[in-house]
């Protein structure tokens, strides 16, 4: 009987020790989550310091609607060089003004001067805003957002963010805090106002204001030698009640109200077949 008891105790002790060992092994593999402030600081550093500055050829597809009419339908190639993701980039068309889209656009808005024209808000600004990635609202005003973070496979970290009534989205970084993906969109419409720097009497020379009814963005990156390369950028915007007013010393002299829709897709040709 003594031998049976010793045998049972031996088996129980071994089993208990093995469970402790397994528990220790599991604990070793639990990763701590970096603080949100640390993540944002490191991501900002990478956006400013770790950008591949090679010039890449991108396919640009862009559609713009004024009310229900198509005013831009572009399908062309652009050479884009990004020095950093803080509004330091250059771009030019491989073939300038292909299909005379810019000429047609100017004809549609011939009542506007070049300074007044909505073309910048519909074409240039959406791209410039998102290539100034480091200055996007959720990166520079984190106190207005709720964040979560979780480890994925392959040492990747996904961070979700949400600001009530404004943006929600997520981004994924690698172990070096390089951006791999970024997605965000509006939860509710929000207003935007712009005015000329020049005044005429007590009035601005002109003002423009509208409602961002929809704003949805997706960015994807490739990491090459620990530097970020933009693979693709997709932008969808709906500008509701875009109201333009021109003034003189006495008041409003011209008013124009429109609804605008923008859809832009930039795809890096080097990675488009992957």
N, C-alpha and C positions, 0 to 999 in steps of 0.2 A: 504493500500500500504506500509505503514511504517513497518508493521509486516513481509511482504514478503521480504523487503530489509534486515531487521535484520536476518531473517531466512537464506537468501542467504549468507550473510556475515558470519554467524555462521558456515554454511556448508563449505564455502570456507576456513575459518580460520582453522577449524578442519582438512580438507583435506590437507592443506599446512603444518600444524603442524605434521600430520601423515607422510607426505613425508619426512620432516626433520628428524623425529624420525627413519624412515626406513633407511634413508641415514646414520645416525649416527650408527645404528646397523650394516650396511654393512661395514662401515669404521673400526669398532672395530675388524672385522674378517679378515681384510687385514694384512697379516704377512710381516714383514720386512725380507729381504733376508740378511743373514750374508755375510760378505766380503769373497772373495775367500781365502785370506791369513788366515782368522780366521778358515775357514772350514779345510784347509790343516793342520794347526797347531793342531786343535782338533783331526782330523783323525789320524795324526801321533802319538799323545799321546795315543790314544786308541789302535793303532797297537802295540805299545811298552808296554803298561801297562795293557790292558784289554783283554788278551788272555786266553782262557780256556786251562790249561796245562794238561788236561786229555789225556791219551794215547788212541787213537781210531784206530779201524781196518778199513782200506780202501781197496776197490777193485781197483786194478790197471789193466788197459787195455792199452797196448802199442804196436804200430806197427811202424817199421822203414823200410824204403826202401833205398837201395843203387842202384842208377840209377833206374832200373825197378824191381829189385830183392828184395824180402822180406828177411831181415836179422834178424829182431826181431819180434816176435809175442807172447807177454806175456799176460797172464790172470791169475793173482795171487792176493794174499792178502798181505798187508803191515801194520805193526803197526807203526803209526806216532804220535809223541809227539811234539807239537809246543809250545815252551816256550814264544816266541813272534814272530811277523811277520817281523823280521829283521835278517833273516838267523840264527835264534836260534831254531833248531829243530833236531830231530833224527828220523831215520826210519830203519826198518829192515823187511825182508821178513818173513812171517809166515813159509814158506817152502823155504829154501835157494836154489837159482839157479834152480827153477822149470823148467822142460823140457830142462835143460842144455842150456838155451839161452845164458848165458855168455860164456860158453865153445865154443859154435858155433860161437859166435861173435869174440872171440879171434882167432879162426881158419881163419875166413874171413879176418882179419887184422893181419895175422901172420908176415907181413913184417914190422909192427910197434912194437916199444917197448911199455910198459905200459904207459910211460909218453907221448908218441906221439899219441897214439890211439885216434880216434875220438869218442870213446864210451862216454866220458864225455860230449861232446857237444850235443850228440844225446839223451842221457838218463838222466844223472844226472843234467846237467846245466839247462835245461828248468824248471825242478821242483824247483831247488834251487833258480833260479832267481825270480820266482813268489811267492815263500814262503818268499822271502825277499821283501815283498810287500811295506814296508815303503820306500825302496830305488828305486822303479820304477821311470823312468825318469820324468813322469808328476807330481809326488809328490815332487821330489827334485829340479827340474828345471822348476818351474811354469812360469818364465818369457818368456820361449820359446813357451808358449801355450796360446790360447784363451779359456776362460771359460765362461759357462753360468750356471745358477742355478735356479731351480724352485721347489716350494713346491708341494708335492704330498699329497694324503690322508694319514691319520694316522700319521701326523707329520714326514713324510719321505721327504728327500730332494734329488733331482737328480741333479747331476753336470755333464755337458758334457765338453769335452776338445778336442782340436785339435791343432796340430803343423804341419804347412805346410810341406809336404814331409816326415813326420815321423809318429807319432802315432795319432790316433783319438779314442775316446771311451767315456765311461760314468761310473759313479759309484753312488750308492744310499747309503745314511746313514740314521740312525734313529735319534731321537731327541737328543740322547747322542753322536752322531757322530761315532757310531759303523758302520763299513762297513756291508752292507747287500748284495750288488752285485758289481762286477767290471767287465767291458768288455773293451777290447782294441784290436786294430789291426793296422798293418802297412798300410799306404796309398801308399807308393812307396818303392821299394827295397832300402836297404842301406848296405854299406860294413862293414865288421868286420875283425879285424886282431889280431892274437895272435902269440907270439913268446916265445921260451924257455928262462928261466932266465940264463941258462948256455951258454957261448960263446966258440967257437973254433976259435982261432985267432981273426980275425975281423968279423967273421960271428956268427950269432946265431946257436946253435946246430940244431934247426929246426924252421920252421915257418908254420903257417896255416892261410889262409885267404879265405873268402867266402862272398857271397852276401845273405843277408836275403831277399829272394824273397817274403816270406809270413810269418807273425807271427800273430796269432789270439788266444786270451786268454779269457776265461770266468771263473770267480770265484763266488761262492755263499757261504754265511755264515749264520749260525744260532746264535741267541743271547740267551745265557743261563745265567741267573743271571747277566746280564749286562756284559757278557764276550763273545768274539767272538769265534765261533767254525767253522772250515772249513767244509762245506758240500760237495763241489765238486770243482774240478779244471780240466778244459779242455784246452789243448794246441795243436795247430797245427802250424808246422813250415816247411818251404821249404828252404833248404840251397843250393844255386846255385853255381856251380863252386868252390866247396870246394877243394882248392889247398894246398897240403902238400909238403914241401920241406925239405930235410935233407942236412946238409952241413958238409964239413970238412974245413981244412985250405985253400984249393984251390978253393972251391966253392961248387956248388950243386952236390950231389952224388945220390940223389933219388927224384923223383917227382911223385905224384899221384893226379889225378883230378877226382872228383866224384860229383854226384848230390844226395842229401839226402832229405828224407821226414820223418817227425816225427809226430805221432799223439798219444797223451797221455790223458787218462781220469782217474782221481782219484775220487772215490765216497765214502764218509763216510757211512759205513754200518748201523750206527745207524739211519741215516736220509734217507736212500735210498728208504724206503717204503712209505715215505710221499708224 
